[in-house]
């Protein structure tokens, strides 16, 4: 068995996100599944999986993944909360979306997540 360096893991994560950007969702899912085996405790992998689901317009599956897996493993993670809020908004569940968005927007550890959450709340 071999291991991935942090640099190799980041490269694979970036490749998976490029696949998402190119609407190659199955390829992204395969890369992320493999990457998760090597980095099971990486919230960035969970975030990328959520982004892939949302980009594929699988909003209900995204909420399910976030609630049943990602936020269970990484409770309170700001990016995961912001992505959950985004998915709920896309499902037209605005009232439910506000709580995770408020939590993500109020934290200071992940400025990108806070900005995303604030932007989603401002546009709602």
C-alpha positions in Angstrom: 0.0 0.0 0.0 1.2 3.5 -0.7 0.3 6.9 0.8 -0.3 10.3 -0.8 1.7 13.3 0.2 -0.2 16.4 1.1 0.8 18.0 -2.3 -0.5 14.9 -4.2 -3.8 15.0 -2.3 -4.2 18.7 -3.2 -3.4 18.0 -6.8 -6.1 15.2 -6.9 -8.6 17.5 -5.2 -7.9 20.2 -7.8 -8.3 17.7 -10.6 -11.6 16.5 -9.2 -12.8 20.1 -9.0 -11.7 20.8 -12.5 -13.7 17.7 -13.6 -16.8 19.2 -11.8 -16.2 22.4 -13.7 -16.2 20.5 -16.9 -19.4 18.7 -16.0 -17.5 15.4 -15.7 -19.3 14.4 -12.5 -18.7 10.7 -12.7 -14.9 11.3 -13.1 -15.0 13.7 -10.2 -16.9 11.2 -8.0 -14.3 8.5 -8.8 -11.4 10.7 -7.9 -13.0 11.9 -4.7 -13.9 8.4 -3.6 -10.3 7.3 -4.1 -9.0 10.4 -2.4 -11.4 9.9 0.6 -9.7 6.5 1.2 -6.4 8.3 1.7 -7.7 11.4 3.5 -10.9 10.3 5.4 -10.5 13.2 7.9 -10.2 15.9 5.3 -13.1 18.3 5.3 -11.9 19.6 1.9 -12.8 16.3 0.3 -16.3 16.4 1.9 -16.7 19.9 0.6 -15.6 18.9 -2.9 -18.1 16.0 -2.8 -20.9 18.5 -1.9 -19.8 20.9 -4.6 -19.9 18.1 -7.1 -23.5 17.1 -6.1 -24.7 20.7 -6.2 -23.0 21.4 -9.5 -24.8 18.3 -10.9 -28.0 19.9 -9.6 -28.5 17.0 -7.2 -29.6 19.4 -4.4 -31.6 16.8 -2.3 -28.7 14.4 -2.5 -26.4 17.2 -1.5 -28.4 18.0 1.6 -28.6 14.2 2.4 -24.8 13.8 2.0 -24.2 16.9 4.2 -26.6 15.9 6.9 -25.9 12.2 7.1 -22.2 12.1 6.4 -20.2 15.3 6.0 -21.6 17.4 8.9 -21.6 14.3 11.1 -17.9 13.9 10.6 -17.1 17.6 10.5 -19.8 19.3 12.7 -19.8 23.0 12.4 -17.5 23.2 9.4 -18.2 26.6 7.9 -17.9 25.6 4.2 -20.1 22.5 4.7 -22.7 24.7 6.4 -22.6 27.3 3.6 -23.0 24.6 1.0 -25.9 23.1 2.9 -27.6 26.5 3.0 -27.0 26.8 -0.8 -28.5 23.4 -1.5 -31.6 24.3 0.7 -32.0 27.6 -1.1 -31.9 25.7 -4.5 -34.6 23.4 -3.1 -36.7 26.5 -2.2 -36.4 25.7 1.5 -35.4 29.3 2.4 -36.4 29.2 6.1 -34.3 26.0 6.7 -31.4 27.5 4.7 -31.0 30.5 7.0 -29.6 28.7 10.1 -26.6 27.0 8.4 -26.0 30.2 6.4 -26.0 32.3 9.6 -23.7 29.9 11.3 -21.2 29.9 8.4 -21.4 33.7 8.0 -20.7 34.3 11.7 -17.5 32.4 12.0 -14.1 33.8 11.3 -12.0 30.7 10.6 -12.9 30.3 6.9 -13.4 33.7 5.2 -14.4 32.1 1.9 -17.2 30.2 3.6 -18.3 33.3 5.5 -18.3 35.4 2.3 -20.3 32.7 0.4 -22.9 32.4 3.2 -23.3 36.2 3.4 -23.7 36.5 -0.3 -26.3 33.8 -0.4 -28.2 35.5 2.5 -28.0 38.9 0.8 -29.3 37.5 -2.5 -32.2 35.7 -0.9 
